[in-house]
Amino acid sequence: MSVILTLLAALIASGACAYHRSSLRTWAIVTIVATLVVGLLAHAPWTTAILLIVELAIALPLLLVDFRRKQISLPLLKLFATVTPKLSETEQTALEAGTVGFEGELFSGKPDWHELLKQPKPELSVEEQAFMDGPVEELCGMIDDWQITHELADLPPNVWDFIKRNRFFGMIIPKQYGGLQFSALAHSAVLQKLNSMSATVASTVAVPNSLGPAELLLHYGSDEQKNHYLPRLAVGEEIPCFALTGPYAGSDATSIPDVGIVCRQVVDGIETLGIKLTFDKRYITLAPIATVVGLAFRMYDPEHLLGDKEDLGITLALLPRSTPGLEIGRRHFPLNIPFQNGPIRGKGVFAPLSVLIGGPQMAGHGWRMLVECLSVGRAISLPSNATGGMRASALATGAYARMRKQFGLAVARFEGVEEALARIGGLTYATAALSRATAAAVDRGEKPAVPSAIAKYHATEWARQIAADTMDVHGGKAVQLGPKNYAGRGWSAVPIAITVEGANIMTRSLMIFGQGAIRCHPYVLKEMQALSIADRGEQLKTFDRLLFGHIGFGISNAVRSFAMGLSGARLGETAGDAYTRRYYRKLDRYSAALALCADVFMGVLGGKLKFKEKLSARLGDVLSYLYIASSMLKQYEDNGRPEADRPFLAWGFHECMWLIQNALDGAIRNFPVRPVAWLLRALVFPLGRREVPPSDRLGRRVAALLTAPNEALDRLTDWVYTTPTPNNTIGRMKALLPDVIAAEPVDRKFGKALKSGQFKSHDYLGQLAEAQQAGVISEAEADLLRRVREGVFEFISVDDFDSDELRAFKTRADAA
Ligand SMILES: Cc1cc2nc3c(=O)[nH]c(=O)nc-3n(C[C@H](O)[C@H](O)[C@H](O)COP(=O)(O)OP(=O)(O)OC[C@H]3O[C@@H](n4cnc5c(N)ncnc54)[C@H](O)[C@@H]3O)c2cc1C
């Protein structure tokens, strides 16, 4: 017994130091003192002596810094240099682009929640709110999505004109150039509201404000280029597009075969130094109507007209549409969402060097420019469009499920439908929090490379889920296309969002963890960078400090993951109030588990982990769900901890924890080195898999929030266009919902009387009149039922067409 007590004392003292991340010196002192005191009190002299020898044998070499560096760190540095995979220039650029924000804390195993909670609440300025209430509201009122998607396959001229005149294309352009200079939050809010009406309009507005000529010019353009283009882009005098993708280079964008050869050519009688461009691009948004084309190509200088280097690398240029030889104009047809999109080609197109963005000195820097801008653009466009669509779906599907009756009940009352509604509510809350977090990061001046990949992937994947649930709950109503259908085009648009700005499979498998692990990890990138320190002494010193910091970090995460797993994440100081504290504790636990698994996976598999996408994707999922759950908690705090929102928060949070558990379990289960996997399982899940998905009861509470007006639903559907204009079915459904709810008890009374067989009439209105006459319902109640039936009929109705009306296009035979 005394032996066990002494051993336990040493273990607990060591564990406590690791848990709290004490220094090596503190660990040694605390462990030795605990062993001595408990050992002597328990009368276990031999055990105490053996333990002390072991502890000193470990502590002394580590505490003698010179000895440690030469005997331990130096051989390990040599080994590290040989096993560390050499990063390609492309990977190096991707890793160095962007900044690390709160996601770094999530990778630390011990997030500092104060860092997150002290960030200011993101809010629209007065001017931005006025724009939302003015031009955005007006634009939404002008949109007829059926006309756009079916009749014109384009925006009508008045909508184009309104967008340009009101500078929707200049949201990211500073005021000095005539732009709106909006915050990322406002930019996001505008896109969300537009997408609640039309994916085509939202995509059209999103593109010039995302990665493209304006963004690139702002960061890298010469003053002359900025002064020329930005004022014209702001007011839509110039329409931009950006062409990177081609038939042979999609996801692997650095492999573009498009070339620009530096040469001299006589232009208007003057010998001009320029580039001869040959390129074949496709899928380019706004290309058919673009007046200025951003072009990515590989630049070569075989005659050394610019310098010694022959292969200069990826370079970006802006070509005016009038450039001789530039071929654009025809259109692709992206899944019935007819925003302008098409190919661009050119063979031997000559352009002067002045077309290079930033001038000749920026030749070869194109990839870095693109990656840096992408981390900002990707944080806004697609997450915002997805969120806008999801918010509108939540509003529409909740209202429709309450209005649509089958088997004598509103379909919302059936548990199967309730399940879909709960998913819509919970995932919309989570996605809204996620896109708000990435917009806020951009507004803090970050270039959120990892969060933007998380937001792009998860917002669009969840939008796909919500689009499917929305279709299912609406049944045939959502299947039959026409002016009355507000769901079908959203369903069509989802795969576009999944594919663009980094196709989702690749974003999840390669980018989130690949960049996240190295960028956010407190040691890995610094250790890799230490390899390039030229001064050997300095290199060893730096590597030694990082190495032992890293080992301590790993041990601490193992202890923290195990201890918090053992207590079911019920113990420990953390943030939050009585309601949210348990949530923060769970995040602490899984943050430690992620940090531990990431270290072990990278340590054991090394460079091979890059090719084990199924493993790294799962670890990326853990990072993503930690980020999303933190964003939800921040949103809840910023909104003043509203009790009404708790069902949404709880559903979204438990779903994230459930998905984290599945991801960790899957990663460990499939880890190829089995003994390591067994150890990891014991440390991560000491009591087994205890997380459960959101309960049915919780789902019922979420569904209830979606099917009746309330403040939580108002917050969830913020920025949806809800004005009940003739073009806005969802707005009119929202307006009718209170009447539908008020009519329910009257309808029950009427139904009961109907069942008793006391009325002779066979039609609804006749029965209603009889019920009123019989005093079953009052006149006002009969009026209410009549009004609601008429109103609901409009919303459950679908369109029909003559064959000719549907034949919107010439057949190929006609065209020939
Ligand atoms: C409507 C639309 C608008 C667009 N607008 C523009 C634009 O304005 N400008 C522009 O330059 N481009 C644009 N694009 C191109 C878009 O960025 C590409 O479609 C995208 O990069 C994917 O390339 P791809 O379609 O050739 O798919 P591929 O690269 O052929 O990919 C096929 C599949 O393989 C997966 N994959 C590829 N590599 C990996 C990997 N290493 N690991 C795991 N999975 C992988 C992908 O995720 C995808 O699922 C647009 C595309 C569309 C459809």
The ligand as an ORCA input file, in Angstrom:
! r2SCAN-3c Opt
* xyz 0 1
  C     -19.526     28.137    -62.026
  C     -18.058     28.229    -61.879
  C     -17.450     29.470    -61.767
  C     -16.061     29.571    -61.716
  N     -15.452     30.799    -61.739
  C     -14.102     30.863    -61.909
  C     -13.457     32.113    -62.136
  O     -14.089     33.165    -62.145
  N     -12.119     32.122    -62.351
  C     -11.376     30.978    -62.340
  O     -10.183     31.047    -62.570
  N     -11.951     29.779    -62.106
  C     -13.290     29.693    -61.901
  N     -13.890     28.476    -61.691
  C     -13.059     27.294    -61.626
  C     -13.029     26.606    -60.279
  O     -12.207     27.298    -59.405
  C     -12.589     25.151    -60.536
  O     -13.693     24.521    -61.101
  C     -12.109     24.463    -59.318
  O     -10.844     24.932    -58.965
  C     -12.016     22.953    -59.520
  O     -11.367     22.605    -60.678
  P     -12.042     21.542    -61.675
  O     -13.467     21.906    -61.844
  O     -11.202     21.432    -62.859
  O     -12.010     20.179    -60.844
  P     -10.766     19.180    -60.735
  O      -9.544     19.928    -60.356
  O     -10.728     18.333    -61.950
  O     -11.173     18.302    -59.478
  C     -12.018     17.140    -59.575
  C     -12.216     16.607    -58.155
  O     -10.972     16.166    -57.624
  C     -10.788     16.729    -56.327
  N      -9.363     16.927    -56.101
  C      -8.461     17.521    -56.904
  N      -7.240     17.507    -56.328
  C      -7.395     16.899    -55.125
  C      -6.504     16.578    -54.053
  N      -5.213     16.877    -54.080
  N      -7.021     15.976    -52.971
  C      -8.341     15.659    -52.910
  N      -9.198     15.924    -53.893
  C      -8.733     16.541    -54.980
  C     -11.568     18.035    -56.351
  O     -11.926     18.405    -55.039
  C     -12.766     17.646    -57.192
  O     -13.713     17.051    -56.365
  C     -15.277     28.383    -61.717
  C     -15.902     27.137    -61.770
  C     -17.274     27.053    -61.868
  C     -17.881     25.698    -61.964
*
